[in-house]
Amino acid sequence: MAHKKGAGSTDNGRESHSKRLGIKLFGGQTAVAGNIIVR
């Protein structure tokens, strides 16, 4: 549950925490990852 709250938007639910971690890890690749995250 903690990961869900941290994600903020639980629209995807399963990918909620996934995308969140991806942004932080790929901070430099936010532009590329941003497209997928937005969708």
FINU-839072 format. One record per residue (C-alpha): residue in three letters; residue number from 1; y, z, x. Coordinates in nm, 2 decimals, decimal comma. Each point is the difference from the previous one (the first is absolute). Layout:
N
+-----+-----+--------+--------+--------+
!  aa !   i !      y !      z !      x !
+-----+-----+--------+--------+--------+
! Ala ! NUM !      Y !      Z !      X !
...
+-----+-----+--------+--------+--------+
This chain:
39
+-----+-----+--------+--------+--------+
!  aa !   i !      y !      z !      x !
+-----+-----+--------+--------+--------+
! Met !   1 !   0,00 !   0,00 !   0,00 !
! Ala !   2 !   0,23 !   0,07 !   0,29 !
! His !   3 !  -0,01 !  -0,35 !   0,12 !
! Lys !   4 !   0,08 !  -0,13 !  -0,35 !
! Lys !   5 !   0,32 !   0,21 !  -0,02 !
! Gly !   6 !   0,10 !  -0,10 !   0,36 !
! Ala !   7 !  -0,03 !  -0,37 !  -0,10 !
! Gly !   8 !   0,25 !   0,05 !  -0,27 !
! Ser !   9 !  -0,09 !  -0,31 !  -0,21 !
! Thr !  10 !  -0,36 !   0,02 !  -0,12 !
! Asp !  11 !   0,01 !  -0,35 !  -0,16 !
! Asn !  12 !  -0,29 !  -0,12 !   0,21 !
! Gly !  13 !  -0,16 !   0,34 !   0,01 !
! Arg !  14 !  -0,27 !  -0,08 !   0,25 !
! Glu !  15 !   0,23 !  -0,19 !   0,23 !
! Ser !  16 !   0,28 !   0,25 !  -0,06 !
! His !  17 !  -0,06 !   0,20 !   0,32 !
! Ser !  18 !  -0,14 !  -0,30 !   0,18 !
! Lys !  19 !   0,32 !  -0,20 !  -0,01 !
! Arg !  20 !   0,21 !   0,31 !   0,08 !
! Leu !  21 !  -0,20 !   0,07 !   0,32 !
! Gly !  22 !   0,02 !  -0,37 !   0,09 !
! Ile !  23 !   0,38 !   0,01 !  -0,01 !
! Lys !  24 !   0,03 !   0,30 !   0,23 !
! Leu !  25 !  -0,27 !  -0,13 !   0,24 !
! Phe !  26 !   0,14 !  -0,35 !   0,00 !
! Gly !  27 !   0,36 !   0,11 !   0,00 !
! Gly !  28 !   0,09 !  -0,30 !   0,21 !
! Gln !  29 !  -0,19 !  -0,24 !  -0,24 !
! Thr !  30 !   0,18 !   0,13 !  -0,31 !
! Ala !  31 !   0,12 !  -0,35 !  -0,08 !
! Val !  32 !  -0,35 !  -0,15 !  -0,01 !
! Ala !  33 !  -0,16 !   0,31 !  -0,16 !
! Gly !  34 !   0,30 !   0,03 !  -0,24 !
! Asn !  35 !  -0,11 !  -0,32 !  -0,18 !
! Ile !  36 !  -0,35 !   0,13 !  -0,08 !
! Ile !  37 !   0,14 !   0,35 !  -0,08 !
! Val !  38 !   0,25 !  -0,14 !  -0,25 !
! Arg !  39 !  -0,28 !  -0,18 !  -0,18 !
+-----+-----+--------+--------+--------+
